[in-house]
Amino acid sequence: MEFKSMMKRCMMVLAAGFVLLAYGAAPAIAAKGPVINDCVTCHEKVSPQIVKDWKECKMSGLFACDKCHGKEHNTMTDFAKAKMPTADTCKPCHGKQVEQFNNGKHSLAWVALQAMPKTGSQPHQIMEGMKGCGGCHRIGYQGGKCDSCHTRHKFSKAEAQKPEACGTCHMGFDHPQYEMWGTSKHGMIYAMEGDTGRAPKCQTCHMDGGDHGVMTSWGFLALRLPEDDAAWMADRVTILQALNVLDDKGQPTGRLDVVKAGKVARLTKEEWQGPRDKMIKVCSNCHSGSFVKKNLQAADEIIKEADKLMAEAIRTVDGLYKDGILERPKDAPFSVDLLTFYDAPTAIEQTLYVMLLEHRMRTFQGAFHMNPDYMHWYGWAEMKKDLVEIKEEAAKLRAEHGK
């Protein structure tokens, strides 16, 4: 009887399995328990929360700590020998995602940081110490850090799919996209309903289908070449000169190679159009195609208007250099250098850099993230105010020098 009962149970399990397969679902496989080794035994005393997170991670049932950290760290005193994983460490199992990441802007974050002319003169702890700019730009450090989004040691996919995962870096002075989205209608619906799929989150628009190759049409500084509109192109040249990507004759400088390497700007129409087409497709899942294109075009026009203000401000400051009121830097391709940021040499250029990096950024980013208040009062209105202050300061300097 016991044998017949056992056979009956086996037949029932097999039948259930065939039913699952018929509907396209495979029978569940029991998850393995975490791999316990000397690392776990020791770190349960030294850093118990890390061990707890690791035990909750799916990978803990597949391999031990040395898969990511190597085998050289074995004692309490040789911890410096432990290797820190990079995207290449994850590649054998997550090849598709790593390849996508390598083709996106996040993989170039450290390149873009190092390209800034004053990065090397900042305190070490701000950059390499990861307490300032480096803390976010580390996502591109040493080939890429997947744990910037899939935080260690849990490495949760569900966690990385939440918009809050983006909030640490995409906030604040020059790129408050998380705050813009959070207080937009999209973000408010998400806050009220949760992740129901009705409201788009960061990953919906920028990682469609889980694509790790995050890239936007306009890039970080909303710059592209060429520009068909002649007046806009003239303003754009002025801005690029102030970034010292072009010299005073409008010819490319060595910095253009850095811009290319970091993909900070879009230098062909195709490079701009590709991400734009992807965004139109994503937005059209909820809105009509005509509505999507109309709104994106309106945001493009906002950039154009912002560039008019920015170019006028740059020309005002450049005029002070041309007239000898400000001393032109030696061997500079162009008098103004906006990429020096807060190390700008004069008070009027401090206002100019804030106009570019805080207020112009909020103007165009607010437009694309559907946040009217950010776009207008924190962006456009502040740019207008900056221009007034720059013109007033320039007039005072001219009066002081009798010019």
Summary of the structure (lengths in Angstrom):
residues: 403
radius of gyration: 26.6
end to end distance: 110.1
largest distance: 112.1
contacts: 1142
relative contact order: 0.07
helix: 61%
strand: 1%
